[in-house]
């Protein structure tokens, strides 16, 4: 398959897929999509596809990401050398670069001697949490609404010997009642299946946290919005934007740092 396929052609081919399980075809299509987006990162998504197509492509990317992570989570958990197999995950380097960027942002904070972290959304392969635990021995709680993802993440974390640092809980982020126990909250790019659920997550967090709590949420911009829905900051009330970081390739997501407004 040529890497010169247009976004419209990639979108059309993805539409014909009956499953987004990782195969040679789906892997090439998603890889070509990411490569094209990173070649022209400043081009608005609306110049590639119409709004309905953008939303549909974002949904297909989410399904493809879950399927890929599920496949690799099982591969890593069953491997005789899980740490080595983890590094073979196709987007491992992307996550390494993104996690380093996010950690640097956290290190610029002088309010907390130690970061206590909860992730809203982790999926079957919670790679950012794994890297933070491996590198910095940070205790982490992961919340995920998908039971299959939680079970796979449990097995993965245990296979990597990180069960004392990472707890994975089957819970919807908007229903969690212990955010006040953490000073750092990560909100995954795919957390919340729609705008309403995402708003509920932010509302729950805002009600439970203090102004010195840092909320790191992933978003997107430009052509990257073909892959992930950008966070509509205008619809998120009760928070102040402290910083926005837009990393260069190979990182896909941008990073927004929010703090709850004072009551």
C-alpha positions as CSV (number, residue, x, y, z in Angstrom):
1,X,0.0,0.0,0.0
2,X,1.3,3.4,-0.9
3,X,2.1,5.8,1.9
4,X,0.8,8.6,-0.4
5,X,-2.9,7.8,0.3
6,X,-4.9,10.9,1.0
7,X,-6.8,11.3,4.3
8,X,-10.0,10.8,2.4
9,X,-8.8,7.6,0.9
10,X,-7.6,6.3,4.3
11,X,-11.0,7.2,5.8
12,X,-12.8,5.4,3.0
13,X,-10.7,2.2,3.4
14,X,-11.2,2.3,7.2
15,X,-15.0,2.5,6.6
16,X,-14.9,-0.8,4.8
17,X,-13.2,-2.6,7.7
18,X,-15.5,-5.0,9.6
19,X,-13.1,-5.1,12.5
20,X,-10.3,-2.9,13.8
21,X,-8.3,-5.8,15.3
22,X,-4.6,-5.3,14.3
23,X,-4.0,-6.9,10.9
24,X,-1.6,-5.9,8.2
25,X,-4.4,-3.8,6.6
26,X,-5.6,-1.9,9.7
27,X,-2.0,-1.4,11.0
28,X,-1.0,0.1,7.6
29,X,-4.0,2.4,7.4
30,X,-3.7,3.7,11.0
31,X,0.1,4.1,10.5
32,X,-0.4,6.0,7.2
33,X,-3.0,8.2,8.9
34,X,-0.7,9.1,11.8
35,X,2.2,9.8,9.3
36,X,0.1,12.0,7.1
37,X,-1.2,14.0,10.1
38,X,2.3,14.5,11.4
39,X,3.6,15.6,8.0
40,X,1.1,18.5,7.9
41,X,0.3,19.1,11.5
42,X,-0.9,22.7,11.2
43,X,-3.5,21.9,8.5
44,X,-7.0,22.1,10.2
45,X,-8.9,18.9,10.3
46,X,-11.8,20.6,8.5
47,X,-9.6,21.0,5.4
48,X,-9.3,17.2,5.2
49,X,-12.9,16.0,5.9
50,X,-16.3,17.3,6.8
51,X,-17.4,17.4,10.5
52,X,-19.4,14.2,10.3
53,X,-16.5,12.4,8.8
54,X,-14.1,13.8,11.4
55,X,-16.3,12.5,14.2
56,X,-16.6,9.1,12.5
57,X,-12.8,8.9,12.0
58,X,-12.1,9.8,15.6
59,X,-14.5,7.0,16.7
60,X,-12.7,4.5,14.4
61,X,-9.4,5.6,15.8
62,X,-10.6,5.0,19.3
63,X,-11.8,1.5,18.4
64,X,-8.5,0.8,16.7
65,X,-6.5,2.1,19.6
66,X,-8.4,-0.1,22.0
67,X,-8.0,-3.2,19.8
68,X,-4.3,-2.6,19.4
69,X,-3.7,-2.1,23.1
70,X,-5.8,-5.1,24.0
71,X,-3.8,-7.3,21.6
72,X,-0.4,-6.0,22.9
73,X,-1.6,-6.2,26.6
74,X,-2.2,-9.9,26.1
75,X,1.1,-10.4,24.3
76,X,3.1,-8.6,27.0
77,X,1.3,-10.4,29.9
78,X,2.0,-13.8,28.4
79,X,5.6,-13.0,27.3
80,X,8.6,-14.7,29.0
81,X,10.2,-11.2,28.9
82,X,7.3,-8.8,29.4
83,X,9.6,-5.7,29.8
84,X,11.2,-6.4,26.4
85,X,7.9,-7.1,24.7
86,X,6.5,-3.9,26.1
87,X,9.1,-1.9,24.3
88,X,8.0,-3.6,21.0
89,X,4.6,-1.9,21.2
90,X,4.3,0.1,18.0
91,X,3.7,3.5,19.7
92,X,6.1,2.9,22.6
93,X,8.4,5.7,21.6
94,X,5.5,8.1,21.2
95,X,4.4,7.4,24.8
96,X,7.9,7.7,26.1
97,X,8.2,11.2,24.6
98,X,4.7,12.3,25.8
99,X,5.2,11.0,29.3
100,X,8.6,12.8,29.6
101,X,6.9,16.0,28.5
102,X,4.1,15.6,31.0
103,X,6.5,14.7,33.8
104,X,8.6,17.8,33.1
105,X,5.4,19.9,33.4
106,X,4.7,18.3,36.7
107,X,8.2,18.9,37.9
108,X,7.8,22.6,37.3
109,X,5.2,22.5,40.1
110,X,6.6,23.5,43.5
111,X,3.4,23.1,45.5
112,X,3.7,19.3,46.0
113,X,6.6,17.5,47.5
114,X,5.3,14.3,46.0
115,X,2.7,13.6,43.3
116,X,-0.1,11.3,44.1
117,X,-1.7,10.4,40.9
118,X,-5.1,9.0,39.6
119,X,-5.8,8.3,36.0
120,X,-9.3,8.7,34.5
121,X,-9.1,6.1,31.8
122,X,-6.2,3.7,31.2
123,X,-7.4,1.1,28.8
124,X,-6.0,-2.4,28.6
125,X,-2.4,-1.0,28.2
126,X,-2.0,1.9,30.6
127,X,1.4,2.8,29.3
128,X,1.8,6.3,30.7
129,X,1.1,5.0,34.2
130,X,3.5,2.1,33.7
131,X,6.3,4.4,32.6
132,X,5.8,6.7,35.5
133,X,5.8,3.9,37.9
134,X,8.9,2.4,36.3
135,X,10.9,5.6,36.1
136,X,9.8,7.5,39.2
137,X,8.2,4.9,41.5
138,X,5.0,7.0,41.6
139,X,2.0,5.4,43.3
140,X,-0.9,5.4,40.8
141,X,-4.6,4.6,40.7
142,X,-6.2,3.9,37.4
143,X,-10.0,4.1,36.8
144,X,-11.6,2.5,33.9
145,X,-15.3,1.9,33.1
146,X,-14.5,-1.1,30.8
147,X,-14.3,-4.4,32.7
148,X,-12.3,-6.1,29.9
149,X,-9.8,-3.3,29.9
150,X,-9.5,-3.5,33.7
151,X,-8.9,-7.2,33.8
152,X,-6.3,-7.0,31.0
153,X,-4.5,-4.1,32.8
154,X,-4.5,-6.0,36.0
155,X,-2.7,-8.9,34.3
156,X,-0.3,-6.6,32.5
157,X,0.7,-4.7,35.7
158,X,1.3,-7.9,37.5
159,X,3.4,-9.3,34.7
160,X,5.6,-6.2,34.9
161,X,5.9,-6.5,38.7
162,X,4.2,-3.2,39.3
163,X,1.2,-4.3,41.3
164,X,2.5,-2.6,44.5
165,X,2.6,0.8,42.7
166,X,-0.4,0.6,40.3
167,X,-3.9,-0.1,41.3
168,X,-6.6,-0.6,38.6
169,X,-10.2,-0.1,39.6
170,X,-13.4,-0.8,37.6
171,X,-15.2,2.5,38.0
172,X,-16.6,5.2,35.9
173,X,-14.5,8.4,36.3
174,X,-17.6,10.5,36.8
175,X,-18.8,8.3,39.7
176,X,-15.5,8.2,41.6
177,X,-15.7,9.7,45.1
178,X,-12.1,9.9,46.2
179,X,-10.4,12.5,44.0
180,X,-9.6,14.6,47.0
181,X,-7.0,12.0,48.0
182,X,-4.8,12.9,45.0
183,X,-3.0,16.1,44.0
184,X,-2.5,15.1,40.3
185,X,-5.3,13.9,38.1
186,X,-4.8,12.6,34.5
187,X,-7.7,12.6,32.1
188,X,-7.1,10.4,29.1
189,X,-7.8,11.6,25.6
190,X,-10.5,8.9,25.2
191,X,-12.0,9.3,28.7
192,X,-15.7,9.9,28.4
193,X,-17.6,8.5,25.4
194,X,-19.2,11.8,24.6
195,X,-19.1,15.5,25.5
196,X,-21.8,15.1,28.2
197,X,-19.9,12.3,30.0
198,X,-16.6,14.2,29.7
199,X,-18.4,17.2,31.3
200,X,-19.6,15.0,34.1
201,X,-16.1,13.8,34.8
202,X,-14.8,17.4,35.1
203,X,-17.8,18.4,37.3
204,X,-17.1,15.5,39.7
205,X,-13.4,16.4,39.9
206,X,-14.1,20.1,40.4
207,X,-16.5,19.4,43.3
208,X,-14.0,17.3,45.1
209,X,-10.6,19.0,44.6
210,X,-8.8,22.0,45.9
211,X,-7.2,24.8,43.9
212,X,-3.7,23.4,44.2
213,X,-4.8,20.1,42.5
214,X,-3.3,19.7,39.0
215,X,-5.4,18.2,36.3
216,X,-3.5,17.1,33.2
217,X,-5.7,16.4,30.3
218,X,-4.8,15.4,26.8
219,X,-6.2,17.2,23.8
220,X,-5.3,17.7,20.1
221,X,-5.0,20.5,17.6
222,X,-4.7,21.1,13.9
223,X,-4.5,17.9,11.8
224,X,-4.2,15.9,15.0
225,X,-7.9,16.6,15.6
226,X,-8.5,13.9,13.0
227,X,-7.3,11.3,15.6
228,X,-8.6,12.7,18.9
229,X,-11.4,15.1,19.6
230,X,-9.9,18.4,21.0
231,X,-11.0,19.4,24.4
232,X,-13.6,22.2,24.2
233,X,-12.3,24.4,27.0
234,X,-15.2,26.7,26.7
235,X,-17.5,24.0,27.8
236,X,-15.5,23.1,30.9
237,X,-16.5,25.4,33.7
238,X,-14.8,25.7,37.1
239,X,-11.2,25.4,35.9
240,X,-8.3,27.7,35.1
241,X,-5.9,26.8,32.3
242,X,-2.4,27.1,33.7
243,X,-0.4,25.8,30.7
244,X,-0.8,24.3,27.3
245,X,2.0,22.3,25.7
246,X,1.9,21.3,22.0
247,X,4.8,18.9,21.6
248,X,6.4,18.2,18.2
249,X,6.3,14.8,16.4
250,X,6.2,12.0,17.2
251,X,3.9,13.0,20.1
252,X,0.3,13.2,19.0
253,X,-1.5,14.7,21.9
254,X,-1.2,18.2,23.4
255,X,-1.2,18.7,27.1
256,X,-3.4,21.0,29.1
257,X,-2.8,21.7,32.8
258,X,-5.9,22.9,34.7
259,X,-6.5,23.8,38.3
260,X,-9.9,24.2,39.9
261,X,-11.1,27.7,40.4
262,X,-11.5,29.0,43.9
263,X,-15.0,29.0,45.2
